[in-house]
């Protein structure tokens, strides 16, 4: 079975940096476009960024553009999210997801078929 596993979440001070990663098992990560979503308590799931199968195309939500960077290493079946200049509004559970629309950078949850269990990111002020 295809499984996605996030890691790297934790507590970080406002203005600081944190990197989270997502490893795909059961099938090559290159088969999928990948995305990051986040969800805070009492709020709906929010798109963060998507990346196509080769990593050449990336699409960021306005809320994180210029601060977050997505990358992938298909040889390691891993996708990364580098978070810089974080603020308390970035506090959420971060989920990685895989989409069969591998040539695109999907932003809708409906376009993703595999999801990780999430990793908690907490930004302190």
C-alpha positions, 0 to 999 in steps of 0.5 A, spaced: 500 500 500 502 507 498 503 510 505 505 517 506 509 519 513 511 526 515 516 528 520 520 534 523 514 537 526 515 541 533 515 547 536 519 553 533 519 561 535 516 566 531 521 568 526 524 562 526 525 556 521 523 549 521 523 543 516 518 538 515 519 532 510 514 527 507 516 520 505 512 516 500 513 508 501 509 502 497 510 506 490 515 511 487 514 518 489 515 520 482 508 517 480 505 523 483 504 530 484 505 532 491 502 537 496 502 540 503 496 542 506 495 544 514 489 545 518 488 549 525 483 547 530 476 550 528 479 551 521 478 548 515 483 544 511 488 549 507 492 548 501 499 550 502 503 548 496 503 543 490 509 541 486 509 537 480 512 530 479 519 532 477 519 538 481 520 544 476 513 547 477 511 549 484 504 553 486 504 556 493 498 559 497 499 567 498 499 566 505 506 562 505 509 565 498 516 568 499 516 564 506 516 557 505 519 553 500 517 546 497 522 541 494 523 534 492 528 528 491 525 522 488 531 518 488 529 518 496 522 518 495 521 524 499 518 531 499 520 537 503 517 543 506 522 549 508 518 554 513 522 560 514 519 567 518 514 563 521 509 566 525 503 564 530 498 563 524 502 558 521 501 553 527 497 547 525 497 540 523 501 539 516 499 534 512 502 531 505 498 528 500 499 525 493 496 526 487 495 522 480 495 529 477 502 528 477 504 533 471 500 539 475 500 542 481 493 541 484 491 545 490 484 542 491 484 536 496 479 533 491 485 532 487 489 528 492 488 520 493 493 519 499 494 522 505 499 522 511 497 522 518 500 529 519 505 532 523 504 538 528 507 545 527 507 550 533 509 557 533 510 560 539 510 568 540 
